[in-house]
Amino acid sequence: MPMSPDVLEARLNAAFPDSEIVLTDLAGDGDHYKARIVSPAFRGLNRVKQHQMVNRALADVLGGELHALALETAAPAE
C-alpha cells in the first residue's frame, strides 16, 4: 500500500523537528515523492551525509510503502 503524503510528512517532521519540509508526489501514485528538507540538523554536513540521515529515518519503508524518494536537502541559511 502506498504511503500518504501526510504520513510521510509526519515521519519527516518527527525525524527533523524545526525543519521546512515540502513534498511533491511525482507520479500521483503515492509511491514516488520528492522531498525538500531544510533542517538545522544538516548544518555542517555534506549532501551525502544529509541524504543518509533521511534514508535512515525512513529505512523501514523505503523500497516498500515508499518506492522512491528524490531528495533535496540543505541547512538553513546562516
DSSP file (Angstrom, degrees, kcal/mol; ACC not computed):
  #  RESIDUE AA STRUCTURE BP1 BP2  ACC     N-H-->O    O-->H-N    N-H-->O    O-->H-N    TCO  KAPPA ALPHA  PHI   PSI    X-CA   Y-CA   Z-CA
    1    1 A M              0   0    0      0, 0.0    29,-0.0     0, 0.0    63,-0.0   0.000 360.0 360.0 360.0 133.5    0.0    0.0    0.0
    2    2 A P        -     0   0    0      0, 0.0     2,-0.4     0, 0.0    29,-0.2  -0.190 360.0-109.9 -65.6 160.1    1.4    3.4   -0.9
    3    3 A M        -     0   0    0     27,-1.4    58,-0.0    62,-1.0     0, 0.0  -0.777  29.1-126.7 -93.1 131.8    2.4    6.0    1.7
    4    4 A S     >  -     0   0    0     -2,-0.4     4,-2.4     1,-0.1     5,-0.2  -0.430  18.4-120.4 -73.9 152.2    0.2    9.0    2.0
    5    5 A P  H  > S+     0   0    0      0, 0.0     4,-2.7     0, 0.0     5,-0.2   0.849 113.7  57.0 -61.2 -32.4    1.9   12.4    1.9
    6    6 A D  H  > S+     0   0    0      2,-0.2     4,-2.3     1,-0.2     5,-0.1   0.913 108.3  45.6 -64.7 -41.9    0.5   13.2    5.4
    7    7 A V  H  > S+     0   0    0      2,-0.2     4,-2.4     1,-0.2    -1,-0.2   0.924 114.1  48.7 -66.9 -44.2    2.2   10.1    6.8
    8    8 A L  H  X S+     0   0    0     -4,-2.4     4,-2.4     1,-0.2    -2,-0.2   0.930 112.6  47.9 -61.8 -45.3    5.4   10.8    5.1
    9    9 A E  H  X S+     0   0    0     -4,-2.7     4,-2.7     1,-0.2    -1,-0.2   0.904 110.8  51.5 -63.6 -40.3    5.4   14.5    6.2
   10   10 A A  H  X S+     0   0    0     -4,-2.3     4,-2.1     2,-0.2    -1,-0.2   0.905 110.5  48.7 -62.7 -41.4    4.7   13.4    9.8
   11   11 A R  H  X S+     0   0    0     -4,-2.4     4,-2.0     2,-0.2    -2,-0.2   0.916 113.0  46.9 -65.0 -42.5    7.5   11.0    9.8
   12   12 A L  H  X S+     0   0    0     -4,-2.4     4,-2.5     1,-0.2    -2,-0.2   0.898 111.6  51.0 -67.1 -39.3   10.0   13.6    8.4
   13   13 A N  H  < S+     0   0    0     -4,-2.7    -1,-0.2     1,-0.2    -2,-0.2   0.875 110.5  49.6 -64.6 -36.8    8.8   16.2   10.9
   14   14 A A  H  < S+     0   0    0     -4,-2.1    -1,-0.2    -5,-0.2    -2,-0.2   0.889 116.1  42.0 -67.5 -38.7    9.3   13.7   13.7
   15   15 A A  H  < S+     0   0    0     -4,-2.0    -2,-0.2     1,-0.2    -1,-0.2   0.818 127.8  30.3 -77.2 -31.6   12.8   12.9   12.5
   16   16 A F  S >< S-     0   0    0     -4,-2.5     3,-0.7    -5,-0.2    -1,-0.2  -0.626  80.1-170.9-131.3  72.6   13.8   16.5   11.7
   17   17 A P  T 3  S+     0   0    0      0, 0.0    24,-0.2     0, 0.0     3,-0.1  -0.226  71.9  27.6 -62.4 156.0   11.9   18.9   14.0
   18   18 A D  T 3  S+     0   0    0      1,-0.2     2,-0.3    21,-0.1    -5,-0.0   0.812  96.7 132.1  62.0  31.9   12.1   22.6   13.3
   19   19 A S    <   -     0   0    0     -3,-0.7     2,-0.6    20,-0.1    -1,-0.2  -0.780  61.3-125.4-112.2 157.1   12.6   21.9    9.6
   20   20 A E  E     -A   38   0A   0     18,-2.5    18,-2.6    -2,-0.3     2,-0.5  -0.915  35.2-175.9 -97.9 120.7   10.9   23.2    6.5
   21   21 A I  E     -A   37   0A   0     -2,-0.6     2,-0.5    16,-0.2    16,-0.2  -0.978  12.6-178.9-126.2 126.6    9.6   20.3    4.5
   22   22 A V  E     -A   36   0A   0     14,-2.3    14,-2.7    -2,-0.5     2,-0.4  -0.989  10.8-163.5-125.3 122.3    7.9   20.4    1.1
   23   23 A L  E     -A   35   0A   0     -2,-0.5     2,-0.4    12,-0.2    12,-0.2  -0.839   6.8-171.2-107.4 142.9    6.7   17.2   -0.5
   24   24 A T  E     -A   34   0A   0     10,-2.4    10,-2.5    -2,-0.4     2,-1.0  -0.996  21.0-139.7-130.2 126.2    5.8   16.7   -4.1
   25   25 A D  E     -A   33   0A   0     -2,-0.4     8,-0.2     8,-0.2    -2,-0.0  -0.766  20.8-167.2 -83.0 106.1    4.1   13.5   -5.3
   26   26 A L  S    S+     0   0    0      6,-2.1    -1,-0.2    -2,-1.0     7,-0.2   0.806  79.9  23.1 -70.6 -32.7    6.0   13.0   -8.6
   27   27 A A  S    S-     0   0    0      5,-0.9    -1,-0.2    -3,-0.1     6,-0.1   0.467  98.4-119.8-115.0  -3.9    3.8   10.3  -10.2
   28   28 A G  S    S+     0   0    0      4,-0.4    -2,-0.1     1,-0.0     5,-0.1   0.661  90.7  99.7  73.7  15.5    0.4   10.9   -8.4
   29   29 A D  S    S-     0   0    0      3,-0.2    -1,-0.0     0, 0.0    -3,-0.0   0.403  91.7-117.5-115.5   1.1    0.6    7.3   -7.1
   30   30 A G  S    S+     0   0    0      2,-0.2   -27,-1.4   -28,-0.1     3,-0.1   0.581  99.1  85.3  73.8   8.0    1.8    7.8   -3.5
   31   31 A D  S    S+     0   0    0      1,-0.2    37,-2.7   -29,-0.2     2,-0.5   0.621  81.1  52.6-111.4 -21.7    4.9    5.8   -4.3
   32   32 A H  E     + b   0  68A   0     35,-0.2    -6,-2.1    34,-0.1    -5,-0.9  -0.940  67.6 166.3-127.2 108.9    7.3    8.4   -5.8
   33   33 A Y  E     -Ab  25  69A   0     35,-2.4    37,-3.0    -2,-0.5     2,-0.4  -0.840  29.0-147.6-121.2 156.7    7.9   11.6   -3.9
   34   34 A K  E     -Ab  24  70A   0    -10,-2.5   -10,-2.4    -2,-0.3     2,-0.5  -0.988  20.8-165.4-115.1 134.4   10.3   14.5   -4.0
   35   35 A A  E     -Ab  23  71A   0     35,-2.9    37,-2.3    -2,-0.4     2,-0.6  -0.983  11.6-164.4-123.7 126.9   11.1   16.0   -0.6
   36   36 A R  E     -Ab  22  72A   0    -14,-2.7   -14,-2.3    -2,-0.5     2,-0.5  -0.954  18.0-178.3-105.6 120.1   12.8   19.3    0.0
   37   37 A I  E     -Ab  21  73A   0     35,-2.5    37,-1.9    -2,-0.6     2,-0.6  -0.975  16.0-173.9-125.9 120.2   14.0   19.4    3.6
   38   38 A V  E     +Ab  20  74A   0    -18,-2.6   -18,-2.5    -2,-0.5    37,-0.2  -0.954  25.8 165.3-111.8 111.8   15.8   22.4    5.1
   39   39 A S    >   -     0   0    0     35,-2.2     3,-1.6    -2,-0.6     4,-0.2  -0.977  49.2-138.7-135.7 139.1   16.9   21.4    8.6
   40   40 A P  G >  S+     0   0    0      0, 0.0     3,-1.5     0, 0.0    -1,-0.1   0.770 103.9  71.9 -60.5 -24.3   19.3   22.7   11.3
   41   41 A A  G 3  S+     0   0    0      1,-0.3    34,-0.1   -24,-0.2   -22,-0.0   0.718  92.3  56.9 -63.9 -19.7   20.3   19.0   11.7
   42   42 A F  G X  S+     0   0    0     -3,-1.6     3,-2.3    32,-0.2    -1,-0.3   0.526  75.4 127.2 -89.6  -6.5   22.1   19.2    8.4
   43   43 A R  T <  S+     0   0    0     -3,-1.5     3,-0.1     1,-0.3    31,-0.0  -0.282  80.7   8.7 -57.8 128.9   24.3   22.1    9.3
   44   44 A G  T 3  S+     0   0    0      1,-0.3     2,-0.3    31,-0.0    -1,-0.3   0.418 105.4 112.7  83.5  -1.2   28.0   21.3    8.7
   45   45 A L    <   -     0   0    0     -3,-2.3    -1,-0.3     1,-0.0    30,-0.1  -0.810  65.7-122.7-106.3 145.1   27.2   18.1    6.8
   46   46 A N     >  -     0   0    0     -2,-0.3     4,-2.2    -3,-0.1     5,-0.2  -0.307  36.6 -98.0 -75.9 170.4   27.7   17.5    3.1
   47   47 A R  H  > S+     0   0    0      1,-0.2     4,-2.6     2,-0.2     5,-0.2   0.855 122.1  55.2 -59.7 -38.6   24.8   16.4    0.9
   48   48 A V  H  > S+     0   0    0      1,-0.2     4,-2.3     2,-0.2    -1,-0.2   0.937 109.8  46.0 -61.6 -46.5   25.7   12.7    1.1
   49   49 A K  H  > S+     0   0    0      2,-0.2     4,-1.9     1,-0.2    -1,-0.2   0.892 111.8  52.6 -63.1 -39.8   25.5   12.7    4.9
   50   50 A Q  H  X S+     0   0    0     -4,-2.2     4,-1.7     1,-0.2    -2,-0.2   0.934 111.0  46.3 -60.6 -46.6   22.3   14.7    4.8
   51   51 A H  H  X S+     0   0    0     -4,-2.6     4,-2.7     1,-0.2    -2,-0.2   0.862 108.9  55.7 -66.5 -35.7   20.7   12.2    2.5
   52   52 A Q  H  X S+     0   0    0     -4,-2.3     4,-2.4    -5,-0.2    -1,-0.2   0.890 105.0  53.3 -63.1 -38.3   22.0    9.3    4.6
   53   53 A M  H  X S+     0   0    0     -4,-1.9     4,-1.9     2,-0.2    -2,-0.2   0.922 111.4  45.0 -61.8 -44.1   20.2   10.8    7.6
   54   54 A V  H  X S+     0   0    0     -4,-1.7     4,-1.3     2,-0.2    -2,-0.2   0.926 112.1  51.7 -66.3 -44.0   16.9   11.0    5.7
   55   55 A N  H  < S+     0   0    0     -4,-2.7     3,-0.3     1,-0.2     4,-0.2   0.889 109.6  50.2 -61.0 -39.4   17.3    7.4    4.4
   56   56 A R  H >< S+     0   0    0     -4,-2.4     3,-1.0     1,-0.2     4,-0.3   0.900 107.2  54.3 -64.1 -40.1   18.0    6.1    7.9
   57   57 A A  H 3< S+     0   0    0     -4,-1.9    -1,-0.2     1,-0.2    -2,-0.2   0.764 120.4  32.2 -65.4 -24.5   14.9    7.9    9.2
   58   58 A L  T >X S+     0   0    0     -4,-1.3     3,-2.0    -3,-0.3     4,-2.0   0.188  81.5 119.5-116.0  14.9   12.8    6.1    6.6
   59   59 A A  T <4 S+     0   0    0     -3,-1.0    -1,-0.1     1,-0.3    -2,-0.1   0.806  70.6  58.4 -55.1 -34.6   14.7    2.9    6.3
   60   60 A D  T 34 S+     0   0    0     -4,-0.3    -1,-0.3     1,-0.2     5,-0.2   0.660 117.6  30.6 -73.9 -13.9   11.7    0.7    7.3
   61   61 A V  T X4>S+     0   0    0     -3,-2.0     5,-2.4     3,-0.1     3,-2.1   0.589  88.3 109.4-117.6 -16.6    9.5    2.0    4.5
   62   62 A L  B 3<5S+c   66   0B   0     -4,-2.0     5,-0.2     1,-0.3     3,-0.1  -0.423  91.4  15.3 -64.2 132.0   12.0    2.7    1.6
   63   63 A G  T 3 5S+     0   0    0      3,-2.9    -1,-0.3     1,-0.2     4,-0.2   0.353 131.6  52.8  85.0  -7.1   11.6    0.2   -1.1
   64   64 A G  T < 5S+     0   0    0     -3,-2.1    -1,-0.2     2,-0.5    -2,-0.1   0.383 125.0   1.3-117.8-103.6    8.3   -0.9    0.3
   65   65 A E  T   5S+     0   0    0      1,-0.2   -62,-1.0    -5,-0.2     2,-0.7   0.852 138.6  48.3 -57.2 -34.7    5.5    1.6    1.1
   66   66 A L  B   < +c   62   0B   0     -5,-2.4    -3,-2.9   -64,-0.2    -2,-0.5  -0.884  70.0 178.5-112.0 100.1    7.7    4.3   -0.3
   67   67 A H        +     0   0    0     -2,-0.7     2,-0.4   -36,-0.4   -35,-0.2   0.912  65.9   7.5 -72.1 -43.7    9.1    3.1   -3.6
   68   68 A A  E     -b   32   0A   0    -37,-2.7   -35,-2.4    -6,-0.1     2,-0.4  -1.000  55.7-175.0-145.8 140.2   11.2    6.2   -4.5
   69   69 A L  E     -b   33   0A   0     -2,-0.4     2,-0.5   -37,-0.2   -35,-0.2  -0.929  10.1-159.1-139.2 111.9   12.2    9.4   -2.8
   70   70 A A  E     -b   34   0A   0    -37,-3.0   -35,-2.9    -2,-0.4     2,-0.4  -0.773  22.9-150.5 -86.7 131.0   14.1   12.2   -4.6
   71   71 A L  E     +b   35   0A   0     -2,-0.5     2,-0.4   -37,-0.2   -35,-0.2  -0.851  27.1 177.7-113.1 141.5   15.8   14.4   -2.0
   72   72 A E  E     +b   36   0A   0    -37,-2.3   -35,-2.5    -2,-0.4     2,-0.3  -0.942  24.8 175.1-131.6 111.2   16.8   18.0   -1.9
   73   73 A T  E     +b   37   0A   0     -2,-0.4     2,-0.3   -37,-0.2   -35,-0.2  -0.863   8.1 156.9-123.1 152.7   18.4   18.8    1.4
   74   74 A A  E     -b   38   0A   0    -37,-1.9   -35,-2.2    -2,-0.3   -32,-0.2  -0.979  37.5-114.6-163.2 157.5   20.0   21.9    2.9
   75   75 A A        -     0   0    0     -2,-0.3     3,-0.1   -33,-0.2   -37,-0.0  -0.677  52.5 -89.7 -87.9 153.8   20.8   23.6    6.2
   76   76 A P        -     0   0    0      0, 0.0    -1,-0.1     0, 0.0     2,-0.1  -0.286  51.8 -93.2 -60.7 150.0   19.1   26.9    6.8
   77   77 A A              0   0    0      1,-0.2    -3,-0.0    -3,-0.1     0, 0.0  -0.396 360.0 360.0 -63.8 141.2   21.0   30.0    5.6
   78   78 A E              0   0    0     -3,-0.1    -1,-0.2    -2,-0.1     0, 0.0   0.475 360.0 360.0 -75.3 360.0   23.2   31.5    8.3
